[in-house]
Amino acid sequence: MTVLVAVAVLIAAVTHASWNAIAHTVHDQLVGFTLIGGGAAVIGAVLACFSPVPAAGAWPYLVVSALLHIGYQALLMRSFSLGDFGQMYPIARGTAPLVVTVLAAVFVGERLGGWQLAGVVLASAGLVGVALWGFRGKGARPHWPALLAALATGLSIAAYTVVDGVGVRASGSAVGYIAWLMILEGLLIPAYAVHVYRGSLVARMKPYAVRGLLGAALSMAAYGLVLWAQTRAPLAPVAALRESSIIVGAAIGAVFFKERFGAPRIAAAGLMVVGIGLMLRVG
């Protein structure tokens, strides 16, 4: 993984946490994700006009990925409605790297060196520690429905990461693949919202229009950078480094949503940084 690729993935991590935080601020999660998905579809349509159509071999991956993204967004909406941003976001993102490592090894044939594998394990352990360590104080009991929704979100992230890692390489054009993915996945949730709200949807969206469109732009930028990085580096290290967004998410939760961070989470974040350092070790 080159420095340029690592920087691109870190920028993607910041933008990803930011658009998730924007979505969390919209009280009606379906409205928020409708704006974000619809805005991304419009941006994707514009990009599609100026980029090559993905190769035929990429289309099965595009269709599967779009369906996985819809499931991911539905689960993310559910977890956000049940739990705090500073807990749900880290759990969802922290679940993915180890699963991606296994899936990439089984289905893509990627093999990590010993240092890289140790780094993925340590980074993932740190991410999960940030998520689970004493969020509501001593003696608090976990909210299992929220935790299960966040874990399921993480599994869906792992699944679409592997699918897109293969699909974008088969597409012949990373930009074309991104554009059509945004079009396919971006239309389904708005269509569902039209069915649910019918004539009241526009009125419901108006107060959140600016936030929703900003979230759409950040969402597309974040995933576009990740897909580009997946054409330049192995899937598992890219996926694990991307999950540094958990630190940004925890900081957003603490600063903007007044959610607790605390010393144990700082220690877990340090463990994650060590893991990233090992992942980027050469030789």
N, C-alpha and C positions, 0 to 999 in steps of 0.2 A: 504494500500500500504506500503510494507516494505521498509527499506532504500536501500536494494540491488536492488529491482525493480525500485525505483526512480532513483538510480545512472545509471542503465542500460538504462532507458529511456532518461536521460540527455545526456549520451554518444551517443545514437541514434540521438538526436537532433543536436549535433555537426557534426556528420558524414553526416547527411541528408543535412544540409545547405552547407556542403563542396562539396558534389557531385553535388548539384544544381549549385553552383558557378562554378564548373569545366565545367558543361554543358553550362553555360552561356558564357564561354570564347571561345567556339567553334563557329565560325562565321556561319557555316552551321549547323543549329540546327538538321536537319535530320541526318546528319553524326554523330553529337555528340551523339544523342540518339540511333543511330544504334550501335555505339561502346559500349555504356553503356549497352544497352539491350542485345546485343550479348555476351558481356563479362559476364553478369549476368547469361545468359542461360548456358554458359560453366561451370561456377562455380556451378550452380544448378545441372547440369548433374553429376559433380563429387560428390557432396554431396548426390545425389540420389542413387549413388552406395553403399553408406555406411550408409544409413538410411532406416527405414521401409517405405514401401509404405503407403500413407495415407489411412485410412479406407474408405470404400465405401461411407459412409454418408458425407464425406468431399468433394467429387469430384464435386458435383453441385456448391458448394461455390467456389472451385478452378476455375472452368470455368467462372463463373460470375465475380469473382475477376480479372481474367486475362483480361477480356473484359473491366472492369472498369479501370484497370491500363493503358490499351492502350488509352482509352479516356482521362485519366488524363495526360498521357505523351503528347498526341496531343495538349491538351489545354495548358499545361505548355510551350510547344514549341511556341505556338501562343502568349502567354502572354510575354514570353522572347523576342520574335521578335518585339513586339510592345512597350514595356516599359522597364524601368530600373530595374535591379535585386533587388536593395534595396527597391523598391516599390512593384513589382509584387510578389516576394517571400513572404513577410509578409502578403499581402492580401490573397494569396492562402492559406497559413497556418492558418491565423487568422479566416478564415471563418468556418473552420471545427469543432472546439470543441462544440459550441452550437448545431450545427446540429447533431453531434454524440450523444450528451446528449439526444436529442429528439428521435432520431432513436433507441438508446439503450433502452430507456424507453418504447417505443411503441412495438418494435419487440423482444427484449431480456428480457424484464421484469425487468431491473435494476432500482433501485430507489436510488437516492442520498440523504444523510442527508442534513439538512438545510445549515450547514457550507460548505459542499462540493459543493452544488449547487451554493451558493454565490461565492465560489472560482472560479468555472467554468465561471460564468458570468463576474466576475471582470477580470479574466485572458483573456478572450476573448475580453472584452472591451479594455484592455490594448494593446492587439495584434493588434486590428483594429486601435487603436489610433496611434501606431507606424507606421502603414502602410499609413494612410491617412493624418496625420497632417503636413501640410505645406511642402510637399516634394520639390516642385520647387519654394518655396518662396511665399510671399504675392501677392495675385491677380492672381496666376496661375490657369488656368482652368484644370479640370481633363480630361484625355484622355480616354473617355468612352469605346471605343473598347478594350483597354488594360485592363481597370478595369473590364469590363464584362468577359473577358477571364480569368482573375485571380480569380474572384468570382466563375465562373463555375468550375475552377480547384479546388477550395476549396470544392465545393459541391461533386465533384467526389472523393476527398480525404475522405470526410465524409462517402460516400457510401461504398467505399472499406474497410474503417476501420471497419465498422459494419459487413460487409460480412466476412471479415477475422477473426474478433473477434469470430464469431460463428463457422466458418469453422475450425480454428486451434484447437478449443476445441473438435470438432467432429473427428479430424484427427487421434488422438492417438499418434501423433509424430509431435511436432512443427518443428523439423529439416526437416522431410520428407515433410511437408506441404510447408515450405519455398522453399525447393529445387524444387518441382514441380511447384510452382507458378512462380519462376524465369524462369523455362524452358518454360512454356506456354506463359507468357507475353513477354519474352525476344526474341522470334523468330519472332514475327509478324512485328515489326517495321523494323528490318533488311530485312525481305522479301519484305516489301513495298519499302525500299530503293533500293534493287536490281532491282525491277521493274522500279523505277524512273530513276536511274542512269546507270543501265545496266553495260556495260564494264568499265565505269569510276569510279565505286564506290571504288575499292581498292586504286586507286591513290588519291581519295579525302580523304580517311581515313588515309593514311600514316602519314601526318603531325600531326595528333591528336591521334595516336594510344596509346601512353603512358597515356595521359590524360584520354582518353576514358576508358581504362582498369582500371585505378585507380578509376575513377568515378563508374565503375561497382562494384568493390570490396566494396567501401564505401556505395553504394546504398544497396547492399545485406546485409552488416553488420547492417546498420541503420534499415532496415525493419525487419531483423531477430530478433534484440533485442526487437523491438516493439511487434512483434508477441509473443515472449517468455513472455514478460511482460503482454500481454493480457490473458495469461493462469494463471497468478498469481494475477491479480487485475482487478477491474471493468473497462469497456471499456472507459467511459467518462473521469475519472481522468487520465488514461494513455494517451488518445488522447490530453487532454489539456496540460499535462506536456510536452509531446513531442513537442508541439508548442512553447516551449521556444527556439526552433531552430530559431525563428524569430529574437531573439536578436543576435544570431550568424550571421544570414543572413544580418541584418542591419549593423553589425560591418564589415562584409566582404565588403558590398557595400561601406561603408565609407572609409575603409583603402585601399582596393585593386582596387575598381572601382571609387574612388574619388567622391562618392555620398554623399549628405548632410544627416546628422543625426539630430543634433540640440537639444536644451533644451526641447521643447515640446515632442519629442519622448523619451527622457530620462525619463520624467515624466510618459509617458504612459507605458514605460518599468517597472518603479517602481510599477505601478498599477498591472501589470501582475505578478510581484514577490509576491505582497500581495495576489493576487488570488491563486497562487500556494501554498502559505503557508496555506490558508484556505482549499484548496483541500486536503492537507495532514493531516489536523487536525483529531485527533482520538477522537471519542465520541461525 
